[in-house]
Amino acid sequence: MQTFDFTTLQAVCSDIRAHWLPSRLEQVYQRDRYTISMALRTLQRRGWLEISWHPQAARLHVGDPPPRTPDTFTFSQQLVHQLGGLALVAIENLAIWERAIDLQFARRPGEDPQYHLYIEIMGKYSNVILTDANNIIITAARQVNQQKSSVRPILTGQPYETPPSLTTAIPSLSESQHHWQQQISLIPGTIKQQLLKTYRGLSPALVESMLQVAKIDPQTTTDHLKPEEWQRLFTYWQQWLQALASEKFQPGWTSSGYTVLGWNKIKSASNIQELINRYYTDELNQQTFLQLKHQLSQKLSNLLEKLRFKAENFQQRLQQSDRADEYRIKADLLMAHLQEWKAGMKEIILADFETGQPVKIPLEPDKNAVQNAQNLYKQHQKLKRARCAIEPLLADVNLEIKYLEQVEAAIAQIQDYQTPEDLQTLEEIRDELIQQGYLEDPVYRSRPSSQNSNNFYRYRTPNGWEVLIGRNNRQNDQLTFRIAGDYDLWFHAQEIPGSHVLLRLEPGAVPEEIDLQFTANLAAYYSRARQSDRVPVVYTQPKNVYKPKKAKPGIAIYKQERIIWGQPQLVKTQ
C-alpha cells in the first residue's frame, strides 16, 4: 500500500484550506477503531473530513459519508462534545517537513483557537490528539503510558509535546546541484536508499516515481550515475520542491497507485480528495476482504468437516440398526428349537424359517436357551430405538451441511475484490453466521433490521429482460420472498448449492427459449457446479417457492418445477 507521505499531506491540506476553511463542525462519527469522520459545513457545501491513524494507512482527506449504523466509540463522542458547533479555522504544519498537522477550532473565524486537534501520521505510531488552548491533552485516539514510551507518553491531563525532530537534511530550492549531489553520494549506495536516508519528506513511492520519470534504475549506485542522469534527477527534484512551494499539484492514477505531482500518471484525477479517498478505501477494503474471506472459508471448512464426520458416524449406526431384524429372527429360531439347546453351547446352527438355509447363532455358554433368546430380543429393541433416535439427528445434520454448503458456495463465487459491494456481501455472510451462532465477534454491531441489501448481480437476457442473482443467503431470501413478482420466474440449480435467480417479466409476457436458456446458464454458473459442462436447473413461478418452518436463511423448497439444462461455461461475466 502506498504511503500517505509528506507531499500527499501537503496537497490534501492545500485543497482543504482552499475549499473547506472556515467550516462548522456538525458531527463526528467513528467508522472503526482507527478512523473518524467529521461533518463540516461551509456556505457552499457539506462534507466529511476523514481522519485515520491506521498503522498501514494513516491519512487525512475528504471522504464518503459514514454508514447509518450506531456509533458506539467513546473517542468520537468526546470529540463532538468538545468541538461540536465550533469552526475549523486553520490547518497548520506542526513542524517543518513533518507529517503532523494542527487543526484549529474556534467559536468563529478570526478568534483565537479554543482547541487543537493534532494529527500525527507516523506509521504504527500514528495518533490523533485533542488539546485545549493551553495544549493540555483532553483525549487521544491512542493513549501512550510510561510503560509504552518513557520518551513521549500521551496521557489525558498532561501537556502535549511535539514528536521528536528528524535528523536528516532539509530539502531546499536554494540548494545547488553540486551540494545536493555531494550530500547524496557522501556514502556510496543505491540511489533510492541514499535519497531516503539523506533527506526528510521523502517516501519510497515518491522516490521511485522520481527515478522512473528521470529514467534511472532505483538500484543504480551513486558512484555509477552519469552526469546527465544526475542532471535529470536534480531537475525533477526541484520540480517536486516547486510544487510544494507553490501548492500546485497534479493528482492522477499511476500503474501502481497514485501521484499528486503528475509523474507517470496513466489517468488524471479532477479532485485530489476523491483520488486519495478512492485509493485508500479500495486498498483497505481489499485487505479486509482477503482477511474476511480466509477467515470465513477456514471456519466453514472446519465446521463442514466435523458435520460430515458426525453424519458418517450416524450412517454407520443406522447400518448397524438395519440388522435389528436379524436379532429378532435368531431369537425366534432359538425359541422354536429350545429342545436342541444343550448346556455349555457357544453357538447353535438352525434352519431359517423361510429359506431353510443354516443360520449360525452365537450363544453365551453360562445362560440357557431362553435367556440367550431374551438377550437377542433386547438387542433387537435397542437397535430399533437407536434408529428412531438417530434418523432425526441425521436429518438435522444433513440440513446443517446443506445450509453451510450454500454459504460456502456463496463465498466461492466472490473470487476477488472488485467493488465495495464484494466486501459488503462478505460482511453480510459474516453477520448471518454470527446470528446463526457459528461465529463469535465481541465487537460485532448488528445492522438495523430494516436495512436490506440490493447489490445483486444484474444481467440482461438477449431480449432485454432483467435477471437478478442473489450473492448470499440474505439476498437470496430478499430476492425470492420480497422482490419476486407474480409474473417473474424463479431459477435454481437442482439439488446443488447456489444462488436464487430471478427472471423479471412484465404481466402477460412469455419468455422465449433463448431467455430461459440464458437465465438457466446463469443459475448454473452461480452454483457449486460452475465448472461442469451441463447442470440441471429448475424453474417455476415464485408463488410455488416456500420457506420451510424454522429454516435457515437461503433455504427454500419448490413445486411444479420444470427442468432445463444450464451451461455455465457459456456465461460471460464481463
N, C-alpha and C positions, 0 to 999 in steps of 0.2 A: 504494500500500500504506500502511495506517495506521501511523503512527509509534508505537513502543513508548515512550510518554512517561513522565514522572516519576510521574504519577498511577497509571498502569498498573503501573509498577515497585513502587510502594508497596503497591498492592493485592495483587500477587503475593507480595511478601516478607512481608506481614502473614499471608497464608494459609499460607505455608511455615513461618513461626515457630509458628503455631498447631498445625500437623499434622505437621511433619517435624523439629522440634527437641526433644531431640537425636536424631541418627540416625547409624548406622555406614556409612561409605563402603566398599562391597564391590568395585566395579568401575568402570572408566572406559572408555568406548567412543567413538571419534571417528567420527561419521557421514559427514562430508565435510570439506573444507578449512576450513569456518567453524563447525562445530558439534560439541560433545561432549555425551555423556550420562553422568551419574554415577549409579550404582546406590546408592540409600540404603535402609537398613533400620531401622525402628523396632520397638518391641514389638508394634505393631498391624499394620503393613503394610510392603510393599516397593514402591519406585517408582523412576522415572528422572527425575532433575533435568536438564533440557536447558538448555545454555548456548550461546549463539551470538554471534559477533562479525561476522555477515554485514553487508556495507555498507548494505543496504537493510532488513534485518530482524534487527538485533541485539536479543537478548531473553533472558529468563530465565523458566522455568516448568517445572512437572512435565509430562512428555510421554509419548509412546509408547515401548515397548521398542525397542531398535535391531534392525536386521536381523541374521540369523545368517550374516553374511559376515565374512571375516577383517579385522581392523583393522590396517592397515599404517602408520598415522601415528605419528610419534615423540612428539608432544605428549601424547597420551593415555597413552602408555607412561611418560613422565616423571611425569605426574600420579599415576597409580596406584602407581608406585614410591615416591613421597614420601608420598601420602595414604592409600594402601590400609590398611584396618583402623582408621584414626583416626575420631574422632567429629566430625560437624559440630555445633558447639556454639552458634554465634551467627551472625546476619546483621545487619550494621550498615551504616548510611549512611556513606559515606566523607566527604561534606561536605554542608552544608545545601543543599537544592534541587538537588543534582547527581544525574545518572543514573549514579552509580558506587557500588558496594556492596562490602563486605568480608565474605567467607565465612571464618569462623574454624574451624580444625581443631585438636583437642587429643586426648590419649590417652583421656581420659574426661571426662564433664561435670563442671564445677566446677574443672577445672585450667586453667592459663594456656594460650592457643593456641600451638601449635608452628609452625603455618603459616597464611598468609593467602592467599586466592585473591581477587584484586581483579578485579571485573567492571566494565568501563567501557563504557557504552552511549553512543557518541558518533558515530553515523553511520558514515562511511567510516573514521573513526579508532578505531572500537571495538576493544577488546582484552580479553584475559584473561591475568592475570599472577600467577604463583605466587612468593611470597617466604617466607623463613624468619621466625622470631620477631623478628629484628632488621631486618626489611624489606629484606633483600638479595635481589635477584631471582634465582630459581633457573631459571625458564623462563618463556616468554611465547608466546602464540599468534602474535603478530606482533612480531618483533624490529625495533626502530627505531634505525638507526645515526645517526651525526652528519650524514651527507650528507642523510638524510631529514628530520631535525629537530635543529637545534642548540639549540633551546629545551628539549626534553624527550626525550632519547634513552632508549630502553628496551633495555638490554643485560644479558645474564647476568653476574652478579657485581657489578653496580652497585646502589647504593641506589635504592629505589623512591621516586619523587616523585609527589605527587597532581597531577591535571590542574589547569591554571590556572583560577582562580576566575572566575565570570561577573561582569559589571559591572552587570547590570540590577538593578532593585529587587526586594526580597524580599517576597512576599505575606505579609500578616499579618491574623489575625482581629480584632486590636485596632485596625486602621486604620479611620478614619472614611470614610464615603462621600464627604464633601467633599474630603478629602485624596486619596483614591483617584481621584476624578473629575478632580481637578487634575493629577495625575501623568499620566493617560492623555491628557488633552486639551491638555497643555502645547504640543505641536506639532500643528497640525491634520493630519488624515489619516483614512483609513478606520478604523473601529473595530477591525476584525480585525487590521490591521497594527500599530496603536498598542498594542493589548493585548500582542501578541507582542514588540514592541520594548521595552516598558516593564518588564514583569515576567518573572522567571525561572520555570521549572517549567511553562510552557505549551507546548502543541503546536498546530499548525493544526487537527487533528481535534478537540481539546478546545475550542478557541475557537469553531470552527464549531458544535459541539454546544451550547455555552453560549449562543451568539447565536440559534441555532434555537429552543431551548426558551424563550428570552426574547422570541421573535418579533421579532427585529431583523435587518435585511438586513446581511450582513457588509461590504458595500461602502458603507454609510452613513458619512458623515464625522462626526467627533466634534462639529463645530460645528452639525450638523443633528439631533443626537439630542435628543429631547424629554425633559423632566424625568421623566415616567413611565417612559420607556424606560431611562433611567439607573437609576431605582429598581429596575426588574425585573432588569436586568443585575447590579446590585450584590447583589440577593437571591440569585441563582444563584452569584455569585462567592463569597459567604460559605458557601453550601451546599457548594460544592466544598472550601473550606478546612476546614469542619467535618467532612466525610467523611474528609479526610486526617488531621485531628487525632484523630478517634475511631476511625479504621481500620474504618469501617462502609461497605462498598461494595455496590453492586447490579449485578452483572455481567449483561449481556444483549446480544442482537444488535440492530443497527440496520439501516436500509435500505442503508447504505454500508459497514458494518464492525461494530464492537463498541463497547460502553461499559462502564465499571466504576462509573459513577455513576447508572445507571438512566435517563439522559436519552434521550428519543426512541427508546427501545427498542421493537422490534416483537415480540420474543420473549425471555423470560427464560432465563438460564443458571444452573443449580443450582450449578455448580462453575466458579470463575474459571480454574482451571488448564486444565480441558477447553476452555473458551471460547478462551483465548489459544492453546493448542496447536492447536485445530482451525483457527482463523483463519490463523495464520502457516503451518501445514502446507499448507493449501489454496492460499494465495496463492503460496507458493514453488513448490508443485507445478505450479500453473497457469503460472507464469513459466517453469519448466523445461520443461513440456510444450510451450509455444509455441515456445521456442527449439529444442528437440529435433525437433519436427515439421518446422519450417522447414529445419533442417539436413539431416534425412533426405530430405525432399522434394526439396531442391535437389540433393543428391548423386545420388539416383535419377534425377532428370530429366537430369542431365549424363551419367550412365552409359548410360541408355537412348538418349539422342541419339547418342552415339558408337557404340553397338552397332548401332543401326538404320542408321547411315551405313555401318558395316562390312558389315552384311547386304546392303544395297543394292549395294555395290561387288561383293560376291561374286555376287549375282544377275546383275549386268551381265557379269561374267566368264564365268558359266555360259551366258548367252545367246550370248556370243561362241563358246564351245566347242560350242554347238549347230550351228555352221557347219563343224564338223570334216569331216563327210561331203561337204560341198561341195568342199573342197580335194581329197579323195580322188577324187571323181568327175571333177574337172577334170584331175587328174594322169592318170587312166585314159584320158580322152579324148585328152589330148595324146600319151600313149604309143601309142594306137591310130592316130593320124594323124600320125606323125612325118614322112611324106613331104610333108605340106602346110606344114611349117615352112620358113621362109626366113630367112637371116641378117639380123640387124638389126630383126626384127619386134618391136614393142612390145605387140602383142596379137594374138590369133587367135580367130576365131569358128568353133565346131564344133557339129554337131548332137548333141543329147542322145541317149544310147543308147535310152532308153525312150520319151520323148515326141517326139523329133525336133525339139524346139524349139531355136533357136540359143542357144548358151552362149558368152559372152564371157570369154576367159581372158587376164588381164594377163601379159605376159612381160617378162623382163629382156633387153634387146637384146644385151648382151655375153655372154650364155650361150646354148648350143644348146638344142634341144628337150628332150633327156634331162635336162640339168642343171636346166631350168625345172621339169620334172616331178618331179625329186628334191626340189626346194625345196617344191613343193606337198605331197608326201608327208610331208616333215618338219613342215610346218605342221599337217597333219592329226594327226600323232602328238603334237605339242606340245599342241594343244588337247584331245586325248583325255586326256593326262596331267594337264592342268590341271583337267579335270572330276573326275578321280579324287582330286585333291588338295583341290579346293575344296568338294566335296559334304560331306565330314565336318566341315570348318571351318564351313560354313554351318549345318549341323545343330547344332553346338556353340553357335554364336552365337544361333540361334533358341531353343535350350533356355535359354540365359542370359537372353535377353529375356523368355521366358515366366516364368522364376523371378522376375526383378526386377519384372515387371508384377504378379505375385502379391503381392510385398511392397508395391508401390505401392498396390494395391487395399486391402490391409490398413490402410495408413496413412490412406487416404482415408476409410475407414469411421469412423475416430475423429475426428470433426469438431471437437469442443470438449472441454475438460476438464470432467468432471463428478464423477468419483470418483478416489481414488488408483489404482484398477485401470487407469484410462485411461493414466496415466503409466507404470505397470508394464508395460503392453502395449507402449508405445513403446520402453521400455528393453530389453525382450526382443528387439524388432526390431533395435535398435542393436547389442545383443550378438551377434545372429545375423549381421549384416552384418560385424561385426569378425571373427567366427570364419570367415566365408567369404572374408575378405580384401578386402572392398570398402571398409572404413573402418579408419582407424588412430586409436588412442587410447592415448597413453602412460600415462595414469592409469587405464586400464581394469583393473578387478579382476573376474575371472570369478566367477560364482556356482558353488557346488558342483554337480557334475554330477547329483547325486541330487535337486536341487530341481526340482519340477515346478510349473508354473503351472496353476491351476484356476479362474481368474477368467473362465470362458467367459460368453458371452451365454446367458441361460436364458429359455425360454418354455414355455408350456403350450398344447397343442392344444385345440380345442373339447371333446374327450373326456377331457382331463386328462393326456395323455401328455407326458412331458418332452422338450424339444428343446434340445440343446446345440450351440453355434456357436463355432468357433474364432475368436479375434481376431487371430492372427498365425500364421506357419508353425510355430512351436514348438508352439502349442496345437493346430493342425490335425493335426500328426503324433501328438501325445499322444491326441487325440480318436479318430483313425482306427485307430491301431495299438496302443493300450494300453487305452483305456476301452471302445471298442465291443465289444458282446457278440454272441453268435451270433444272437440274436433281434431285434437292432436293424436299422434301415435307414439307409443312408448316402446323403446327397444332395450334389449339387454342380452349379453352373451348367455347362451343356455347353460345353466348349471356351472358357470365359470365366474369367479370373482371379477368384477369390472364395474364400470360407470353406468349410471342410468342415462339414457339418451332420449331426447325428446325431439320429434319432428313436428314443428309448429305448422298447423294448417288452418286455412280460413274456413268458415262454415260452408258446407257443401262441396268443398274441394276434394278431389280424388287424386292422390299422388300417383305419378307414373312409375313404372317398374324401375326406371333409371334412378329416381329419387329414393325409392325404397332400398335399392341396392347400395346407393351411396351412403345412406344412413346406417345400413347393416355393416358396411365396411368400417365405418367409424366406431360402431359398438364393439366390433371385433378388435379393432386397433386399441381402443381404450379398455382393454380387458387383460387378464393374465395370459391369454392365448395370443398376444400380439405377434409372436414370432412364427405362428402357424400360417399355413397357406390358406386353409379354409376353416371357418369357425361357425358352428350353428348359432344363429341369433334368433331370439323370439321377439315378436312384436304384437302389440294389442292396444286397445283403447285404454287410456288412463283409468277409466271407471272400473276396469277389470283388474286393477292392481291394488293390493291391500297390504296393510302392515299388520303382522300378527300381534296379538296382545302381548305387551311387555317385551316386544322385540327390540333389539339393539338398533342404533342408527344405521341406516343404509340397507336394512334387511326388508325384503318385500316378497310377497307371493302373488301369483297371477293366474288367470284362467282365460279360456277362449283365445289362446295364443296361436299365432301362425309361425312357421319356421322358414327362415331364409338363410342361405349360406353367405356369411360375410368373408371378404377377402382383405385382411388388414394390410397386406403388402402393397395394395393399390392406393393407400391413403397418403396424401401429400400434406404435411403439417405446416409447410411454409407458405 
